[in-house]
Amino acid sequence: MEREKENILRTSLPLFSASFLAQGINFFLVFLLPFLFDANDIGVFFVFFAVAQILIPLISLQSHNAIVLSRSDVVAVSNFVISLGIGAFFSFLFFFVALIFYLCPCFGIPENSGWILFLPVYVLSGAVLLSFEQYLTYLRSFRLLGSLRLLRVVFVMVFIVLGGFILPGVEVLVLGYFAGQIAGILFLLWRLKAFFAKVVVSKKVVRLFVLRHRRILTYNTFITGILMLINHSPTLLLSIYFGDKVVALYGIVQRIFSAVPGALGQSVAQVFFRKCSDCYNSQRPVYEIARRTLKQMGGWYLAYGLISFLVAPVVFYELMEPGWENAVIITKILLPLILIQSISIPFTTLFTIFKKQRRVMWFYLGGFFVRIVLGFIVPVGLIETGYKEGLLVYSVTGVIYYFFYLRELVLQAKRNDTNLIVVK
């Protein structure tokens, strides 16, 4: 019984501690960007980063989620290798698509957009790292996962700061984050050197993988694509309608104030996913774990939100150079959305565990239509309101959306437990 009442936040502490330190370094790096790089370069990088973040979870068809759901070590390693294979295959195809777009004049790609050809390589390294993270989650190696995140951000920090002093430009920002991903992959290959001895992959294993995890490969991929579009479309749309300087403002706010809650949400998600997956596989209740975790996270995030609201004017008025004052208003607009979005991160794993992807898919489709099409494109693109008004509608509709989304996921856990009682 004591085991059932395990505190998810406490179990996440080793991972969160390393992630928190990593985000502290990342916070300092983001704070330095306006001093090292031109606002336009920062904006272009945020556009690149947004496109990459949309593609990284999709390139392996979300097959990395199957790793955590594995019932044995051998199956987990096989699922990991299959996930890598899928990611490599689609990255290869993506490279040829990007090459066609870049070379054909009919698409109107600017000559200085050579970073498009580097995008498939960047996306592949991100997908490989994502699969490694899920494998570490399966192993419950949360300390190693924390060390990985810390190592990555240190490499990024060193590369970008040195590059910013020597030859500032958008290329330094892109290559800096890429260097962090490569360093993380090499680190894990070194730490898991006996890893590939367990690999058992054949045509039969691949067919069984596709059959068993077809919902993940189809619905999860579609759902994640919609979610990534919802989260990163504002960056792309702000670039189209208002230019890269506004994107820089939006991106700086996102990275500064989502760093800590995002680190906690991701850390809790790794432990929460593994714990709930174990309970579901062994036909034990999940609802109480979800309810308790939501309550614990809610109190912590409320305190963080109040502190951030008070700190924002100090950060942008006192510490940054002139020209970043509007970031204070953007912070106040986006802060409620950042908080509830971060709280939802662990609970997003529930629909995969319960195999309820089809039902949740309609939440994402509705969210995209209301928040992006009606809430952003129509007022900003057609009515031509300002970017602050567009972000305000995006934030308000997002808070409403995530409230009902969280409610749906927790109710899924409750219905699952009810079905267990009926069966018994």
Protein Blocks (a to p, Z undefined) as FASTA:
>chain_A
ZZmmpcfklmmmmmmmmmmmmmmmmmmmmmmmmmmpcfklmmmmmmmmmmmmmmmmmmno
ommmmmmmpcbfklmmmmmmmmmmmmmmmmmmmmmmmmmmmmmmklopafklmmmmmmmm
mmmmmmmmmmmmmmmmmnopaklmmmmmmmmmmmmmmmmmmmmmmmgcfklmmmmmmmmm
mmmmmmmmmmmmmmmmmpccdfklmmmmmmmmmmmmmmmmmmmmmmmmmmmmmmmmmmmm
nojklmmmmmmmmmmmmmmmmmmmmmmmmmmmmmmmmmmmnopafklmmmmmmmmmmmmm
mmmmmmmmmmmmmmmmmmmcchilmmmmmmmmmmmmmmmmmmmmmmmmmmmmnopmmmmm
mmmmmmmmmmmmmmmmmmmmmnopafklmmmmmmmmmmmmmmmmmmmmmmmmmmmmmmmm
mmZZ
